[in-house]
């Protein structure tokens, strides 16, 4: 058997609540690594080397693990090491075969137990290092969320944000010191919590059930959000056309999108909302629009990498994408360069409004295959005392998958 590092999850009650097998591992470790809080609760073992986590952790972690090796190394974690914990980090760094996980009940598991919620009906969202708007993609009626807090301020921040989103009646349960002798529970609503300042412990988890205010309709998770959900100057892929673009782009977990000529960033943002762990690079040459991309992404709680440049200048330097959307500036040069950089199995979608760009996509379809569609949308708008159909500019969409 290859040597592995053992990662032991410690329950909230402390090391004394560990099963005998885990205690034996810890006592027999040549090197024990963990936070000072966990290490100080363990009796001293003669000849055992102890290491606290460096700060900042990630830059120094490879050096630490190289220094301690793998023989007789035991790492202490809190709860489930694979739930936003050091276990996940070490698996990414060392590989799954190099670590052996011994999980304890996590704060998420305890929170679900206190609420009587099954794992299947619960979504976990960590706000430990993410902004509150990260919750936006989960704002659907009756959604049940377990929210991992960054501190005592998180429940109040969440409550205020929910009220702003028209979800003031949402039920919130703040669970403090889960599993400890001083465990606490506050059952309230977002609007009530936003109006008061109850004593909330720094170590807390929030159980949230989303409820919209009367008359408020939540957007859900479907693509094609209303245009006014984004700050824009008119340079935006309209909601109906955006939904068509995302259907052709087919967002997938963990994949990377290039949004060339991003405008407001609406396509990048909806890609990130739909693809769990999805990433987007938005390329925009206009400085004011580039600023809007960043602001819109922050409002939706997603991370979009902004590149302020002309697309033709940076395509060669960007990480190869899994999908590309060209909604503005679709020249033959840009389309050809994007196709060359696209990963096998990747999707390229181009929207053409002008005759010049239409000629580009017709030529691209002849060279690479794919589908051409012409789409026209008309909206009913006031005309005096009446309504009349007002057509938008027709869009020609070329979409293709790169086979190899």
N, C-alpha and C positions, 0 to 999 in steps of 0.2 A: 504494500500500500504506500502511495506517495505521502510525504509529510504534508500536513495541512495545518492551518491556523484554526483553532476553535473559537467561535464567537458565541458567548453565553449571554442570553437576555436575562436581565435581572428585573423581577417584578417591583412594583412601587413599594411594597412592604420592605424591600431590602434583601441582601444576600441570604439572610436567615430563612427566607421563604423559598429558597431554591431547592429543587429535588436533590437527593443524595448524589446522583451521578454528576450533576453540574458542580456541586460543592467539591467533589473529588477531583474533577478537572481543574478547578481553580486552585485547590491546595497543592496539586502536583505540578503546577505550571512552573517552567523555568523562568519565563518572562510573562508578566501580567500587565496589560495595557488597559487604561480606562480613564474616566474623568476623576479628578480629585475627590468628588463627592462619593463615588462608588468605592474607590480604593481605600479611603479612610475608614470605611465601615467593615473592612476585612481584617482579621487578625494577621499579625506579622508571621510570615513563614521564613524560617532560616534559609539563606542562600537564594531566596527568590528575588529576582530583579523586577522593579516596578517602574512603569513609564506612564506619565500623564500625556494626554493628547496635546500636541503643539498648537499654537495659535499664531496666525491663521492655520487651520487644519489642512486644507486641500493642497496648498503649495508644498508643505513640509511632509505630507504623508508618505510619498514614495521613498524619501530618504529615511524616514523612521522605519518603514517596513523592511527596507534593504539592510538596515543596521541590526535589527533584531532577528532577522531570518525567519525560519518556520518551525524549527525544532522546539517543542515545548512551549509554544506561544499561545496564550489565551487572551482574548479581547473581551472586555466587559461592555455591554450595551444596555440600554434601557428598554424593557418590554420586548417587542419583536424587532430584532436587528434589521429586518428587511422592510420595515414600515418607516420610510423616510429616515433611515438610520445608517449607522456605520457599516452594517452588513452589506447593504446595497453598494456603498462606496467601495468597500474592499473587493466585492465581486467584480465590479467594473475595473478595478485596478489590477487585481491578481488573477481573475478568472474564477469561475464557479468551482472548478476542480481543486482549487487551492484553499478553499475555506469550508468549514463545516459549521452549520448554524444550529444553535440550541435555543429556540425562541421561548420567551415567556408570554403571558397574556399581555397584549398591547393595550394602550389607552383607548384605541379604537374599539377593540373587543370589549373592554369594560364599559365603554360608553353605550355600545349597542345593547349590551346586557342590561344596563340600567334602564334603557328606553324600551326594551323589548322589540328591537328592530332586527330583522334578519340581515345577513350580509348581502343577499340578493337585492334587497330594496333600498340599500344605503350606498351613497356616494361619499367618498372621503376626499376632502380638500384641505391641503396644508397651506396655512397662511403664516407659517413660521418665518419664511423668507420671501413671501409673495404678497403683492398688494391685495387689498380687499376686493377690487373689481374682478379678481380671478374667479369669484363666485358667479359672475354674470352668465356663463354658459350653462349653469345649473338652475337658472331661474325658470323653472317650469312648475305649474300648479301641483301641489302635494309632494314635491320632491323632498326626500329626506337626506340630509347631509350631516356628516360628522366633520366638524371643522377643527383642525389643530391650530391652537392659538400661539401667537408669539409672546404673549404676556397678558397682564391684567387689563390692558387697554383694548385688546382685540375684540371681546364681545361688544363693547360700546361702539367701536369703530364699525363693526358689522351691522349693528342695530341702526346707526345713523345712515349708513349706505342703503340698507334695505328700505328705510323710510323714503329716501330720495328716489328709489326705483319703483315706488308704489307698492311695496310689499310690507307695509307697517304692521298688518295683522299677523305676520309670520310668527309661529311659536318658536321660542328660543329657550333651551334649557342649558344653563351654564353649570358644568360639573367640575368641581375643584378637587384636587388631590385625590384622584380616583384610586381606590384600593387602599388608601391610608386611614389611620385612625381619625383624622380630621377631615374626612371626605365631606364635601358640601354640595348642595344642589339649589339652584335658583330657577324656578319655572316662571317665565314671563313672556312678553311679546316684544317684537322689535320696537314698536312705537313706545311701549312702556319703558323699556330699557334705555332708549335714546333720551327719554325725558328725566331719568333719574340716574343716580350714581351709586348703586349698591356696592358694598365691599366685595370685590371679586379677587380671588387669590391669583397670584402670578402664574401658577401651574393649573391650567384649566383647559377643558375641551368643551366645545359648543355643539349641542345637538339641535339642528335647525330643520323645521318643517315649513316649506315655502307656501305662503298664502298671499294672494294678491288683494289689494284694497278693492272695495266695491267699484265696479265700472272700469277697473284697470285690466287690460288684456296684456298678458305676458307674451314676449316674442317667441318663446320656445327655442328649439335648436335648429329649425329649418333654415336653409340659406335664403338670401334675398331679403335681408332686413330693410326696413324703410330707409329711404335716402337721408331723412332728417335725423336718423340715429348717428350719423357721422357729420363732423364739421367739414364742410367742403365749399369750394367756390364755383360749383357747377361742373368741375372736372371730376366726375365720379361715374363709375359704371353703375347705371341705374338698376334698381332692385330686381326687376324681372330679368334683365340681361345678365346681372350678376349671378342669379340663381342658375341660369343656363350655363354660364362660364364654370361655376363650381361643379355642376353635374358632369361637365366634360373633363374637368381637372381631376375629379375623383380623389378627394383628400383621403390620405391613408396615414395610419399611425406612424409617427416618428419621421415622416418624410419632409423633404425640403422643397419649398416653392420659391421660384423667382417671379416677382411681380415687376415687370419692366414697364416704365412709364406709369408709376403707381398712383399718381393723382392724390386722392384722399387716403389711400391704403385700404379701401374697403374690401377688396378681394383678398389681400394678405390677411387681414383681420379675420374674415369669415373662414378662410382656410385654417387658421390656427384654432378657431373655435370648434371646427368640425373634426379636425385630425388630432386625436389625443397625442400629445408630445410633438405635434407638428411644428415646423419652423418655417419662417418666411424671410426672404430678403427683398425689401422694397427699394427699387432703384428709381429715383426721381431727380430730375435736373433743376426744377424750379424750387428755389429756396423756401418760399412761403408754403408751397404744397408739401415739401419735405417736412417742414415743422408740423403740419397738420397730420401727417402720417404718424409721427411719434406721439402727438397728443391723442389722436384717436385710438391708437394701440393701448396707451396707458388707461384710457377711459374704459376699454373693454377688458383690461386685465390680461392682455397677451403681450408677448415680446416679439416685436418685429425689428429685424436688423435693417437700419436705414443706410442706404448708400446714396449720397448726394452727388450725382454725376449723370452724364449722358450714358445710356445703356451701352452704346457701341464702344465706350471707353473702358468699361469695367468687366464685360462678359468673360474675357480671358482669365481674369484674376479671381472670380468668384468660385466657391465650392460647387462642384457639379450637382445639378438639381435633379429631383425626381419629377418635377412638373414645372412648366413655365407658362405664365400668362402674359401676353403682350396686348395691352389695351390702348396704348398710345405710342406713336412713333414706330409703327411696325414696318420698317424699311426692309428691303431684301437682305441687306447686310446683317441687320439685327436678327432676323428670322433664321438665316442660314447659320449664323454663329451660335444662336441658342440651340438649334437642332444638333449641331456638332457636339456641344457640351452636355446635352441631355443624356442621362443614364439609360441603359437598356431597360425597356419596360416603362420608361417615362412618358408623360403626356405633354404635348405642346398645344396651347390654345391661343389663337390670334383673333382679335375682333377688328374688323375693318369698317370704317365709316366713309372714307374717301375712295374715289375711283382708283387712285394711285395704289393705296394699300390693298384694295380689292384685287388689283392685278397681281400684287405680290403673293397673296394667299392662293390665288388660282394657279399660279406658277408653282408654289410650294406643294399644293395638292397633286399636281401632275408629277412632281419629282418624288414625293414621299408617301402618297396615298392619304388616307384619312377621309374625313367627311367635311363637306361644305354645306352650310345652312344659311339661309337668309331670313332674318327675323325682323318683323315690324310690330311695334307696340303702339297702341292708341289709348289715351286716357281721357275719360270724360271730364271736361272742365267747363266752367261757367262761360256762357256767351249771352251777355245781357241777362234777362230773367230766366234763360234756359240753359240746358247742358248741351255741349257739342263735343264730338270726338276730335281730339287734337293729336295728330300723329307725331311721334318722335322720329328721329332719323333712323332709317333701316340699318341693321347691323349684319354684316356677313361674317359668319364664324367658321374658321377652319380649325378642326381638332384632329390630332393624329397621335398614335402611339408608336414609339420607336422600338422596333422589334430587336435590333441588335446594334 
